[in-house]
């Protein structure tokens, strides 16, 4: 049996299709991705002229054997213990990148918390609440979406908790 492909609008990604289908207000920001840049998130912030505190990266971790999405500012790093605690787990470690790509349907550096192939538990760092809008990957390198953190949390059924370290 052939694998079922997700439908996409022309020029859209599963993330933007999800936002459009949900009727969520968002802005797409495209920029030229530089493969030599050392940080996808910092590159996005620089290219868009947005504070790194408002640009959030999507990381996939393994919490007690279950893949979990962590959405944290690119200006900081993920606190694995805090992530585990936020979902009632004991141990967390970064997921294997190949497994993260297969499970989400996105490539590393372009993983979006929206429109993933498989719905995963999601935790959004509570610092997102201090901004009217934040930017997250739109599903490919060089493409970001800007939306309200409330809309992001609602669409992903995210737990909002302090999971980032400065």
Secondary structure, 3 states (H helix, E strand, C coil): CCCCCCCCCCCCCHHHHHHHHHCCCCEEEECCCCCCCCCHHHHHHHHHCCCCCCEEEEEEEEECCEEEEEEEECCCEECHHHHHHHCCCCCEEECCHHHHHHHHCCCCCCCCCCCCCCCCEEEEEHHHHHCCCEEEEEEECCEEEEECHHHHHHHHCCEEECCEEC
